[in-house]
Amino acid sequence: MNKNNYNVVGVMSGTSLDGIDVAHVNFTFSEIWSYKIIAAETIPYSPEWEKKLSEAVGYNEEQLRQLDTDYTKLLGNVISEFLSKNDIFDTHAVCSHGHTIKHEPENAYTLQIGNQPELAKILNCKVVCDFRVQDVQLGGQGAPLVPIGDELLFGEYDYCLNIGGFANISTINGGRRLAYDICAVNTVLNVLSQQINLPFDKNGEVAASGEVLPKLLEELEKMPFYGLRPPKSLGIEWVQKHIFPLLKKYDAIPDLLRTYTEHAAEMIANEFRDSSEEKVLVTGGGAFNKFLIQEIKKRTKTQVVIPAPEVVNFKEALIFAFLGVLKLRGENNVLGSVTGASKDHSSGKIFNP
């Protein structure tokens, strides 16, 4: 293996349940890291799998074990098809995040399914996976993990903002990298949209047609989470416990979408230092929500940069591929300053076929 050149496949499934992101990436190292996305695709979940994954937070241990086994097989099939379709025969490793079912760092617990050794056997290649558990064992939040990639691949930006199921941000503060979850975004907006038979609110058009609900906006902004200092992270359990009960008091979906979009925009814009000299890179599905981006821009002087669609869509798959490369090299891929772990460390498990 050329230790400065790697062909790997990154795999990511997020809380918004829009599918499995798979990216074939070449990384080269020559004083600094560079990357090239060679091929990338999002494979949507079937309605059955979407239902299973959305309900799994309530499963018992036996159901979770079976789900883990079944999901590992699903991942194996999806990745195998991607490798075959794109004639990828020389990959050094498949680097897979799996899918988060439960994330309770306050209880020293996080669970990502699809990280079983069988994945390497199905794919007949090396697999690097299960990146979060070790960090939680070291006292960290187990999230976010992407900031090492922000630092080494996207260092020209003052902030890296990802808007997916949750919005999270990464930046340098006081000479060290900080990153944390800001608020829930598509985990809320998509559920509201589905109540009017839309998979999601395209471009934020329904939200733009609604009216702000002032009382709800005020209640949302008083959430204790927003007063916490980093490191901090969110899971779907938090949304179900704290956000959905507030929304259930109201009926008009356009008004709920408008109010929650403005809330998310306000929470996100609050995280910038509000300087026209600074730039924020915006990725994730929320970067395509024109109304949300417009509302963020209204609230800040910081330059909002939306990159090429392949980076918007596949930045997390790209960076989990990169975490795998760093693990293979025995280098730190998780920053304690970000997660709150007791030290920087090289996280993940390596399985051979």
C-alpha positions in Angstrom: 0.0 0.0 0.0 1.3 3.5 -0.9 1.1 5.1 2.5 0.4 8.5 0.9 -2.3 7.4 -1.5 -5.6 5.6 -0.6 -8.6 4.5 -2.5 -11.4 3.9 0.0 -15.2 3.9 0.1 -17.0 6.0 2.7 -20.5 5.0 3.9 -22.9 7.2 5.9 -26.5 7.0 7.0 -27.9 10.0 8.9 -30.8 10.6 11.2 -32.9 12.1 8.5 -33.3 8.6 6.9 -33.0 9.9 3.4 -30.8 6.9 2.5 -27.3 5.4 2.5 -24.6 7.7 1.2 -21.7 5.8 -0.5 -18.7 7.6 -1.9 -15.5 6.3 -3.6 -12.7 8.6 -2.7 -9.0 9.0 -3.4 -6.9 10.6 -0.7 -3.4 11.7 -1.2 -0.9 13.2 1.3 1.9 15.5 0.4 2.5 18.0 3.2 -1.3 18.4 3.3 -4.2 16.1 2.6 -6.2 16.4 -0.7 -9.2 14.3 -1.9 -11.1 13.5 -5.1 -14.6 12.1 -5.0 -14.6 9.6 -7.9 -18.1 8.3 -7.6 -20.9 8.8 -5.1 -24.6 7.9 -4.7 -27.4 8.0 -2.2 -29.4 4.7 -2.1 -32.8 5.5 -0.6 -34.3 3.2 2.0 -37.3 1.2 1.2 -40.5 2.2 3.1 -40.1 -0.9 5.2 -36.5 0.0 6.2 -37.4 3.6 6.9 -40.2 2.4 9.2 -37.9 0.0 11.0 -35.2 2.5 11.6 -37.6 5.2 12.7 -39.2 2.8 15.3 -36.0 1.1 16.4 -35.3 3.6 19.3 -38.2 1.7 21.1 -36.9 -1.8 20.3 -35.8 -4.3 23.1 -32.4 -5.9 23.1 -33.4 -9.0 21.2 -35.0 -6.9 18.5 -32.0 -4.6 18.3 -29.6 -7.6 17.8 -31.7 -8.9 15.0 -32.0 -5.5 13.4 -28.2 -5.1 13.6 -27.7 -8.4 11.8 -30.3 -7.6 9.1 -28.9 -4.0 8.7 -25.4 -5.4 8.3 -26.6 -7.6 5.4 -28.5 -4.7 3.9 -25.3 -2.5 4.0 -23.3 -5.3 2.5 -25.7 -5.7 -0.4 -25.9 -1.9 -1.0 -22.1 -1.4 -0.9 -21.5 -4.5 -3.1 -23.8 -3.2 -5.8 -22.1 0.2 -5.6 -18.6 -1.4 -6.0 -19.8 -3.6 -8.9 -21.6 -0.8 -10.7 -18.6 1.6 -10.5 -16.0 -1.1 -11.3 -14.2 -0.6 -8.0 -11.8 -3.5 -7.4 -8.8 -1.8 -5.8 -10.2 -0.3 -2.6 -8.0 -0.3 0.4 -11.0 -0.4 2.7 -14.7 0.3 3.2 -15.1 2.9 6.0 -18.6 2.8 7.3 -20.4 4.8 10.0 -23.4 2.5 10.3 -26.7 3.9 11.4 -27.3 5.5 14.8 -30.2 4.0 16.7 -29.5 5.3 20.2 -27.2 8.1 21.3 -27.1 8.7 25.1 -23.6 9.9 25.9 -24.8 11.1 29.3 -25.4 7.4 30.1 -22.0 6.4 28.5 -24.0 4.7 25.7 -24.2 5.0 21.9 -25.4 2.4 19.4 -24.7 2.3 15.7 -26.0 -0.8 13.8 -24.4 -2.3 10.7 -20.9 -2.5 12.3 -20.6 -6.3 12.6 -17.5 -8.2 11.4 -19.8 -10.0 8.9 -19.7 -6.8 6.7 -16.0 -7.5 5.8 -16.9 -11.1 4.9 -19.9 -10.0 2.7 -17.7 -7.4 0.9 -14.5 -9.5 0.9 -12.5 -6.5 1.8 -11.1 -4.7 4.9 -13.8 -2.7 6.8 -13.2 0.2 9.2 -16.2 1.0 11.2 -17.9 1.7 14.6 -16.2 5.0 15.1 -18.2 6.4 18.1 -18.2 3.8 20.9 -14.5 4.3 21.9 -15.0 8.0 22.3 -18.0 7.5 24.7 -15.9 5.1 26.7 -13.3 7.8 27.0 -15.9 10.2 28.5 -16.7 11.9 25.2 -20.0 12.7 23.5 -19.1 10.3 20.6 -20.0 13.2 18.4 -19.4 15.0 16.2 -16.6 13.1 14.5 -16.4 15.0 11.3 -14.3 17.9 12.6 -11.0 16.2 12.0 -11.9 16.3 8.3 -12.9 19.9 8.6 -9.5 20.7 10.0 -7.4 18.7 7.5 -9.6 18.8 4.4 -11.5 22.1 4.7 -9.2 24.3 6.8 -9.7 27.3 4.5 -13.2 27.9 6.0 -13.8 29.6 9.4 -16.8 27.3 10.0 -18.0 24.1 8.6 -21.8 23.8 9.0 -23.7 20.6 8.2 -27.5 20.7 8.1 -29.0 17.3 8.1 -31.2 15.6 10.7 -29.4 18.0 13.0 -27.3 21.1 12.4 -23.8 20.8 13.7 -20.9 23.2 13.4 -17.1 23.0 13.5 -14.7 26.0 14.1 -11.4 27.0 15.6 -11.9 28.8 18.9 -9.0 29.9 21.2 -6.5 27.9 19.0 -8.4 24.6 19.3 -11.1 22.9 17.2 -14.5 22.9 18.7 -17.6 21.3 17.2 -21.1 20.5 18.5 -24.7 20.1 17.6 -26.7 23.3 17.3 -30.3 22.1 16.9 -32.6 19.6 15.2 -33.4 20.5 11.6 -34.6 17.8 9.1 -35.6 15.4 11.9 -38.4 17.9 12.6 -39.0 19.5 9.2 -39.4 16.1 7.4 -41.8 14.7 10.0 -44.0 17.9 9.7 -43.9 17.6 5.8 -44.9 14.0 6.0 -48.1 15.0 7.8 -49.2 16.7 4.5 -48.0 13.8 2.4 -44.7 15.3 1.3 -41.4 13.4 1.9 -39.8 16.8 2.7 -40.5 20.5 2.1 -38.7 21.1 -1.2 -36.8 24.5 -1.1 -38.8 25.3 2.0 -41.7 26.4 -0.1 -44.4 25.3 2.3 -42.6 26.9 5.2 -42.3 30.2 3.2 -46.1 30.2 2.8 -46.8 29.9 6.5 -47.0 32.4 9.3 -44.7 32.5 12.4 -46.3 31.3 15.6 -44.7 33.7 18.2 -45.5 31.7 21.3 -44.1 28.5 19.9 -41.0 30.3 18.7 -40.5 31.6 22.2 -40.9 28.2 23.7 -38.4 26.6 21.3 -35.8 29.3 22.0 -36.0 28.6 25.8 -34.9 25.0 25.4 -32.2 24.3 28.1 -30.0 22.6 25.5 -29.2 25.9 23.9 -27.7 27.3 27.1 -25.2 24.4 27.4 -21.6 24.9 26.5 -19.8 22.5 24.1 -19.1 19.7 23.9 -22.8 18.8 23.4 -24.7 16.6 21.0 -28.3 15.7 20.2 -30.2 12.5 19.4 -33.6 11.6 18.1 -34.7 10.8 21.7 -34.2 14.5 22.6 -36.4 15.6 19.7 -39.1 13.1 20.6 -39.0 14.2 24.3 -38.7 18.0 23.9 -39.7 19.2 20.4 -42.6 17.1 19.2 -44.7 17.7 22.4 -44.5 21.5 21.7 -45.5 21.1 18.0 -48.5 18.9 18.9 -50.2 21.9 20.4 -50.7 23.4 16.9 -52.5 22.2 13.7 -51.4 24.3 10.8 -48.4 22.5 9.2 -47.3 25.5 7.0 -47.2 27.7 10.2 -45.3 25.0 12.1 -42.8 24.6 9.2 -42.3 28.4 9.0 -41.8 28.8 12.7 -39.4 25.9 13.1 -37.4 27.0 10.0 -37.0 30.5 11.5 -36.1 29.0 14.8 -33.4 26.8 13.2 -32.1 29.7 11.2 -31.8 31.8 14.4 -30.0 29.1 16.3 -27.6 28.5 13.5 -26.8 32.2 12.8 -26.2 32.7 16.5 -23.1 30.5 16.3 -21.2 32.8 13.9 -19.0 35.7 14.9 -21.0 37.7 12.4 -18.0 39.1 10.4 -18.0 39.7 6.6 -14.3 38.6 6.6 -15.3 35.0 7.6 -16.7 32.2 5.6 -19.0 29.2 6.5 -19.1 26.1 4.3 -22.7 24.7 4.3 -23.3 21.0 3.5 -26.0 18.4 4.1 -29.5 18.2 2.7 -30.5 21.4 4.4 -28.1 23.4 2.1 -30.8 22.8 -0.6 -33.5 24.3 1.5 -33.6 27.8 -0.1 -35.9 29.3 2.5 -33.8 28.1 5.4 -30.5 29.4 3.8 -32.2 32.7 3.0 -33.3 33.1 6.7 -29.8 32.3 7.9 -28.3 34.9 5.5 -30.7 37.5 6.8 -29.3 37.0 10.3 -25.5 37.2 9.7 -22.8 39.1 7.8 -20.7 35.9 7.6 -20.3 34.7 4.0 -22.4 31.6 3.4 -20.7 29.3 0.9 -22.6 26.3 -0.7 -20.0 24.2 -2.5 -20.5 21.8 -5.5 -23.4 19.3 -5.0 -21.1 16.3 -4.6 -19.6 18.0 -1.5 -23.0 19.2 -0.2 -24.4 15.7 -0.5 -21.5 13.5 0.4 -19.2 15.5 2.8 -20.0 13.1 5.7 -19.4 10.0 3.6 -16.2 11.6 2.4 -15.0 12.4 5.9 -15.9 8.9 7.3 -13.8 7.6 4.5 -11.1 9.9 5.8 -11.5 8.7 9.4 -11.0 5.2 8.1 -7.8 6.2 6.4 -6.5 7.8 9.6 -7.4 4.7 11.6 -5.5 2.5 9.1 -2.5 4.8 9.5 -2.8 4.6 13.3 -3.3 8.4 13.5 -5.8 10.3 15.7 -9.1 10.7 14.0 -11.2 12.0 16.9 -10.4 15.3 18.8 -11.0 15.4 22.5 -11.4 19.2 22.3 -14.5 18.5 20.2 -16.1 15.5 21.9 -15.0 16.1 25.5 -13.1 12.8 25.6 -10.1 12.5 27.9 -7.7 12.6 25.0 -7.4 12.7 21.2 -7.5 9.1 19.9 -7.6 6.8 16.9 -11.1 5.4 16.9 -12.9 2.6 15.1 -12.6 -1.1 14.6 -10.8 -2.8 11.7 -12.3 -6.1 10.3 -10.7 -8.3 7.7 -12.6 -10.6 5.5 
